[in-house]
């Protein structure tokens, strides 16, 4: 920053350390010392592009904040629902509530079931508000009638959708270069696009696109993976 004649404002600077709990425990009151002797101490959470990141990347604070916001909007939608027709209620639900758990939801891949269930409770409450379904009725038929995938399915859909877009349109180069095609074999499914699954040293590595995308993509039916334009071989380093 000094070489570019820029000055860091300590009052507007957040310092977040990210690591495993056992790694962070080894640090003794870390601080960031600036050239002008100002000191910035670590924060427990920092917001980036609307997402609350915490030191362990557990996303617990973010999901808690998201839940409060969505439940608040669900309550108001439930109050005005008698004055709305079904299509308007669906539009409001999607714009004000459903869009929030969907935003950057690939970050929630393989999060503990307890956290994903928090998001699922939001979706269930929203579906009941839109369809005027009583609280204790089974929710799966309601979600099916709305053509809404459940939260975990929406996360997996986002991974697969990003992978498809990167492959079919030769875009998202920052993602496509993280994938490695499996060498072709002389089998019935050899024309299907299949990715190699990378090995990870830490359990947290399984949350990444590099690990999750091949796992989810390879689980698709062979007929779907065969429909991808084979010219994608030129855009991926074998």
C-alpha positions in Angstrom: 0.0 0.0 0.0 2.9 2.4 0.8 4.4 1.7 -2.7 1.1 2.8 -4.2 0.7 5.8 -1.9 -2.2 4.4 -0.1 -3.1 4.6 3.5 -4.8 2.0 5.6 -7.6 3.3 7.8 -7.4 1.2 11.1 -11.0 2.3 12.0 -12.3 0.6 8.8 -10.0 -2.4 8.8 -11.1 -5.8 10.0 -8.5 -8.5 10.8 -9.8 -12.1 10.7 -7.7 -15.2 11.3 -9.0 -18.4 9.7 -8.0 -21.9 10.7 -8.8 -25.0 12.6 -9.6 -24.5 16.3 -6.4 -26.3 17.4 -4.4 -24.1 15.1 -5.9 -20.9 16.4 -5.4 -22.0 19.9 -1.6 -21.9 19.4 -1.7 -18.2 18.8 -1.1 -15.9 21.8 -3.2 -12.7 21.4 -2.3 -12.0 17.7 -2.4 -8.4 16.5 -1.8 -6.7 13.2 0.7 -3.8 13.7 0.6 -1.2 11.0 3.6 0.9 9.9 2.2 4.0 11.7 2.2 1.9 15.0 -1.6 1.5 14.9 -2.7 -1.9 16.1 -5.7 -3.9 14.7 -7.0 -6.8 16.8 -8.7 -9.8 15.3 -12.5 -9.9 15.0 -14.7 -13.0 15.5 -16.6 -12.5 12.2 -16.2 -10.3 9.1 -18.7 -9.6 6.4 -17.6 -10.2 2.8 -20.0 -9.8 -0.1 -22.9 -10.1 2.3 -21.6 -13.3 4.0 -20.5 -13.5 7.6 -17.2 -15.4 7.7 -16.0 -16.7 11.1 -12.5 -18.0 12.1 -13.4 -21.6 11.6 -15.5 -21.2 8.5 -18.4 -22.9 10.3 -20.9 -20.2 9.0 -22.8 -20.5 12.3 -23.0 -16.7 12.8 -24.1 -16.2 9.2 -26.8 -18.8 9.3 -28.1 -17.5 12.7 -28.3 -13.9 11.2 -29.9 -15.2 8.0 -32.5 -17.2 10.0 -33.5 -14.1 12.0 -34.0 -12.0 8.9 -35.9 -14.7 7.0 -38.2 -15.6 9.9 -39.0 -11.9 10.3 -40.1 -11.6 6.6 -42.0 -14.9 6.8 -44.0 -13.5 9.7 -45.0 -10.4 7.7 -45.9 -12.5 4.6 -48.1 -14.7 6.8 -50.0 -11.6 8.1 -50.7 -10.2 4.6 -51.2 -13.5 2.9 -55.1 -13.3 3.1 -55.0 -10.2 0.9 -52.7 -11.7 -1.8 -53.3 -14.1 -4.6 -51.1 -17.2 -5.0 -48.9 -15.9 -7.7 -48.2 -12.7 -5.9 -47.4 -14.6 -2.7 -44.9 -16.8 -4.5 -43.2 -13.7 -6.1 -42.8 -12.0 -2.7 -41.7 -15.2 -1.1 -39.0 -15.7 -3.7 -37.8 -12.1 -3.7 -37.7 -11.4 0.0 -37.0 -14.8 1.6 -36.0 -17.6 -0.7 -33.3 -15.6 -2.4 -31.5 -15.2 0.9 -30.6 -18.9 1.6 -29.9 -19.4 -2.1 -27.3 -16.6 -2.2 -23.8 -18.1 -2.2 -25.3 -21.3 -1.0 -22.4 -23.4 -2.4 -20.6 -22.3 0.8 -23.0 -24.5 2.8 -21.9 -27.7 1.1 -21.4 -30.5 3.6 -22.2 -28.3 6.6 -23.5 -30.2 9.7 -27.1 -31.3 9.4 -28.1 -29.1 12.4 -27.1 -26.0 10.4 -28.7 -27.1 7.2 -31.9 -28.0 9.2 -32.0 -24.3 10.4 -32.2 -23.3 6.7 -34.8 -26.0 6.0 -37.0 -24.7 8.8 -37.0 -21.3 7.1 -38.0 -22.9 3.8 -40.7 -25.0 5.4 -42.2 -21.9 7.2 -42.1 -20.0 3.9 -43.9 -22.8 2.0 -46.6 -22.9 4.7 -47.1 -19.2 4.5 -47.5 -19.2 0.7 -49.8 -22.2 0.6 -51.7 -21.4 3.8 -50.8 -24.9 5.1 -51.3 -25.7 8.8 -48.1 -26.0 10.9 -48.3 -29.7 11.6 -49.0 -30.9 8.1 -46.3 -32.9 6.3 -44.1 -30.4 4.4 -42.7 -32.6 1.5 -45.9 -32.6 -0.6 -46.2 -28.8 -0.1 -42.6 -28.3 -1.4 -43.3 -30.6 -4.3 -46.5 -28.7 -5.2 -44.4 -25.5 -5.3 -41.6 -27.2 -7.3 -39.1 -26.2 -4.6 -36.0 -28.3 -4.0 -35.1 -28.8 -0.4 -32.1 -26.8 1.0 -29.5 -29.6 0.6 -30.7 -30.4 -2.9 -30.5 -26.7 -3.8 -26.9 -26.6 -2.6 -26.0 -29.6 -4.7 -27.9 -28.1 -7.7 -25.8 -25.0 -7.4 -22.6 -27.0 -7.6 -23.8 -29.0 -10.6 -25.2 -25.9 -12.3 -21.9 -24.0 -11.9 -20.1 -27.1 -13.3 -22.4 -27.3 -16.3 -22.1 -23.6 -17.1 -18.3 -23.8 -16.9 -18.3 -26.8 -19.2 -20.9 -26.0 -21.8 -20.2 -22.4 -22.3 -16.4 -22.5 -21.7 -16.7 -19.8 -19.1 -15.9 -19.5 -15.4 -12.3 -20.3 -16.1 -11.4 -19.8 -12.4 -13.5 -22.9 -11.7 -12.9 -25.1 -14.7 -9.2 -25.1 -14.2 -9.8 -26.7 -10.7 -11.3 -29.8 -12.4 -9.5 -32.6 -14.0 -11.1 -34.9 -16.6 -10.8 -38.7 -16.1 -8.9 -40.3 -19.0 -11.2 -42.0 -21.5 -11.8 -45.7 -21.2 -13.1 -48.2 -23.8 -16.4 -48.7 -22.0 -20.0 -48.0 -22.7 -19.8 -44.8 -20.6 -16.5 -43.6 -21.9 -18.2 -40.7 -23.8 -19.6 -39.4 -20.6 -17.8 -36.4 -19.0 -16.3 -37.7 -15.8 -14.0 -35.9 -13.4 -11.2 -37.3 -11.2 -11.8 -36.9 -7.5 -8.9 -35.1 -5.8 -7.5 -36.3 -2.4 -7.7 -33.9 0.5 -5.5 -33.7 3.5 -8.0 -32.1 5.8 -11.7 -32.7 6.3 -12.4 -29.1 5.6 -11.1 -29.6 2.1 -14.2 -31.6 1.3 -16.2 -28.4 1.4 -14.4 -27.0 -1.6 -15.6 -26.8 -5.2 -12.6 -28.8 -6.3 -13.7 -31.8 -4.2 -17.5 -31.4 -4.3 -18.0 -30.7 -8.0 -16.5 -34.0 -9.2 -18.4 -36.0 -6.6 -21.8 -34.5 -7.5 -21.2 -34.4 -11.2 -20.1 -38.0 -11.4 -23.2 -39.0 -9.6 -25.4 -37.8 -12.4 -26.9 -40.3 -14.8 -24.5 -41.2 -17.7 -27.0 -40.0 -20.3 -26.8 -36.5 -18.9 -23.1 -36.4 -18.8 -22.9 -37.7 -22.3 -25.0 -34.7 -23.6 -22.2 -32.2 -22.8 -20.4 -31.0 -25.8 -17.2 -33.0 -26.1 -15.3 -29.9 -27.2 -14.8 -29.1 -23.5 -11.8 -31.4 -23.6 -9.9 -28.4 -25.1 -10.7 -26.2 -22.1 -9.5 -28.6 -19.4 -6.0 -29.7 -18.8 -5.9 -33.5 -18.8 
